[in-house]
Amino acid sequence: MATLDHDDRPTLAPPARTLLGALRRRIRQYVWLEGSAAAVAWLGTAFWATLAADWFFEPSPPVRAVMLAAVAAVVVLILFRMIGRRAFVPITDSNAATVLERRFPQLNDSLLTVVELGNRPVDDNLSEEMLAITCREASARVEEVELRKVFNPRPLWLHCGAATLLTISVAMFAVLFSGAFGVWANRVLALSGDLWPRYSDISVDGFTDGLRKVARGSDVEIVAKADTRMPRVPEKVEIRYRTEGGGRGRVTMDRHGISRGEEDYYQEFSHTFRGVLSDIDFDVIGGDDRVSNLRIQAVDSPMISRMTLDCELPAYIRRRQPPLPVTGVMQIPMGSRVTVHAEEANKELVRVRVDKVVADRSETTEVLETDKLNADHRGFSHTLERLDDNTTLLFTLTDVDGITGREPVRLVLVAAPDQPPQMAVQLDGIGAAITPQASVPVVGRIADDYGIGRVWFEYAIDDREPAGQPIAELPRAPAAFNLDDAALEVRPLGVKPGQKLLITVRAVDLCDLGQGPNLAGSERWLLEIVTPDQLRAMLEARELVLRQRFERMLQEVAETRDLLARLDFESDESANPAAAPAGSEPGDMPDNIDSVDTPERRAALRLLRVQSALSNCRKNAQEVLGVAEAFDDIRKQLVNNRIDTEELKKRIQEGIARPLHEIAGEMFPELERRIETLQADLESPKQGPALRNRAQAQADEILLAMQKVRDRMLELESFNEAVELLRKIVEMHKELKEETQRRHKQKIRDLLKE
C-alpha cells in the first residue's frame, strides 16, 4: 500500500492516517464523556449530602454558602482535572502511533517507524527502499487493528453509571417530593431563611431579634412553648449553650403543667440560668424543631454613684444647710423641704419610679419619664415638700437597654425632731440648806442645736404653785448660753426658816413645729431654809470632819516619808527577822523567817517600798485637793448665804484653801517626780542615796506645810468656838430681854386689874 509521491518518496497509506485520526477523536470523546459523567455524579452526591446536612442540622445561610461554594469548587476541580487538562492536549501522529504500538504488538513498530521517518530526508536509495517496505508492512497490519480495544471502558462505565443513577434519584426525589426539593433549592441554592416543614413547633418568649439583655448577676428564666396543635408535641426540650469563656453544655428544660386546649394551646418548658455574669449563646431544641442563635447578653444594672440632698430647713432654725452628700441613713431636721439630686448614673436612664414609704406605710408612687430626667439622662431630681416623719424613698431605675435594676436604690431619711436644750447646770457654793437672805448662784452651760430662746429660774416654796424669775431673753437665739452671773435672790421671796425651796433652771428653744418650743429643765434642787446660826453650825460640823480627814492624810504622808527613810543603800539588810533594821514593819518580814538574805531580795524590798511611797503620794495629792475644794465650798456658802465676815473669809481662803491647793498642785507633783527618778535609778549604789535624800526632803517640806495648815484649822476651830460662845451669850441676852419684857407686861396687866 506504500506509494511514491511526485518526488518518489514513500508515505503512509490513507487508511493508516484515517486510523490515527479516528484514535484522536475517540480519545477526546472518552475524556469529555468521562469528565462530564464524573461531574454529574459529584453533583448528585452533593445534592444528597447537602440535603441530609440541611435536613438534620439546618445550618445558617453563611454555612450553606460555604457548602455551596465547596460543591462548586469540587465541580471545577473535576472538570479541570478530567477534561480541561486532557481534552485540549495536542495528539500528534507520533503520539497516536505510540499508543497503537503499545496496545497492538503485532504492528512491530512499523507504524511508529513510518510516522517518525516519513517527514525526514532520505540520504540514499537503500534507505528509501527500506522505508517503502516498512510502509507496506504498516499498511497491511493496520487493517487488523480494532480501535475499541485501545480504551479501558470500566472507568467510563462507572462514572456514567453513577451519574445516571444519581441523576435518576434526584429526578425521582424532585418529582415525588417536590415540596422538599423546593425547600432544599431555596435554602441551599437561593440561601433563603425558609425552614424545613416541622412536625413540632417551638417558640421562645422574651427575645428581640434573638437577643435578650439582662442585668449582670441576675437569674434568667428561659420559657419555651410547644404548640400542641402540631402533629407532635416533644416530650422534652433541650438547651444547648455556649458561654463567653468557651464552655459548652446542655440542659433539659423543666415541663410545666399541661395544655388546656382552646384556652391555651401551648405546653411550657422552662430553665433558669443562675447568676448570669457573662454572655450566653444557646439553641432550644424540641422534637424536630429548633430555635437557634439565641443570645443572653449580660449588662450592668443601672445604678446611681452619687446623690446629694438640698435641705431647706424650717424658718425658726435661721440658717442655711449646705448640700449634703448621701452616705447611708440621713438625719434631716423635721419639717425640712428636701430635694434629692441623683447624679452620675452609670448608664443613660429612660424611666425612674419613685416609691415612698412613710413610717412603714406605702404612699403614692411617682414615675419620672424621659422629659423629667436630667438633660444627659444620667440623673434626676425629686422633692419632698415637708419631712414630718421617717421616710424611705425607693428609686427603681430603667436604662436604655431596658434593664430594670434588681433592687431599687434606697434612701432612708430620718426626720430628726428638734431636741430640747441640753442642760449642764449646777449650784455653785450652795449646800442643802440656805438662809432667808441667801443668793443662789448657778453655773454651767445650756446648748441647743438651733438656738435658745429664753432662760429662767423656776422655784416653788413648800407646796405652792411654781413661779418664775427671768435669767435671760435671747433674741439672737445663740446655740449656747453660759450661766456665769446667774443667781436667784432668796430675800425677795419672803421665805422663813423651816420652809422648803425647790429650784430649777428652765430653758426653751425656738421650735414652732407641732406642740411648739421644746422645754428643758436642769436638776431640781430642794433647799431647806435655816437661820444663819443653824447654817454656821452645819458648816462648823463639816469643818470638823474635814480636819479629821486631813489629820489622817498627814499621818499617811508621814508614813510615806518613813518608807523613803528606810531605803538602805549602804549596808545589806538581813533576811533574818532578828537582824532586821530597827523600824522594820511586819510587812517587811519574809514569809519564811529561816530564808537566807540575798541581794535580789534586798533589791525587791527597796522596789516595793518605792512603789508604795509613789502610790501613797498620788493618793494623798488627790485627797488634799479634795479637802481644799471643800474649804473653797465652805467659803462660798458663807458668802452666798451672807453670813461671812472678812476675818473668817481670810482665815479660810488664805490660811487653809490656798495652801492646800499649792500642796496638792505643786509640792505633791514634785515629790512624785523625785520618787519616779529614784525608782528609775534604784539599782545605782551611787545615785540611789542622793535621790532618796531628795525625795525625803520633799516629803519633809510637805509635812511641814500640812502641819501649818492643820494649825490654822485648829485656830479656826478655836475661833468658831469663840463665836459659838458669843452666839450663846447673845441668845441668853435675847432670852433675858424677852423675859424682862414679858414680866413687865404681866406687871402692867396686874396693875390694871387692881
Secondary structure, 3 states (H helix, E strand, C coil): CCEECCCCCEECCHHHHHHHHHHHHHHHHHHHHHHHHHHHHHHHHHHHHHHHHHHHHCCCHHHHHHHHHHHHHHHHHHHHHHHHCCCCCCCCHHHHHHHHHHHCHHHCCHHHHHHHHCCCCCCCHHHHHHHHHHHHHHHHHHCCCCHHHHCCHHHHHHHHHHHHHHHHHHHHHHHHCHHHHHHHHHHHHCCCCCCCCCCCCEEECCCECCEEEEECCCCEEEEEEEECCCCCCCCCEEEEEEECCCCEEEEECEEECCCCHHHCCEEEEEEEECCCCCCEEEEEEECCEEEEEEEEEEECCCCEEEEEEEEECCHHHCCCCCCEECCCCEEEECCCEEEEEEEEECCCEEEEEEEEEECCEEEEEEEECHHHCCCCCCCEEEEECCCCCCEEEEEEEEECCCCECCCCEEEEEEEECCCCCEEEEEECCCCCEECCCCEEEEEEEEECCCCEEEEEEEEEECCCCCEEEEEEECCCCCCEEEECCCEEECHHHCCCCCCEEEEEEEEEECCCCCCCCCEEECCCEEEEECCHHHHHHHHHHHHHHHHHHHHHHHHHHHHHHHHHHCCCCCCCCCCCHHHCCCCCCHHHCCCCCCCCCCHHHHHHHHHHHHHHHHHHHHHHHHHHHHHHHHHHHHHHHHHHCCCCCHHHHHHHHHHHHHHHHHHHHHHHHHHHHHHHHHHHCCCCCCHHHHHHHHHHHHHHHHHHHHHHHHHHHHHHHHHHHHHHHHHHHHHHHHHHHHHHHHHHHHHHHHHHHC
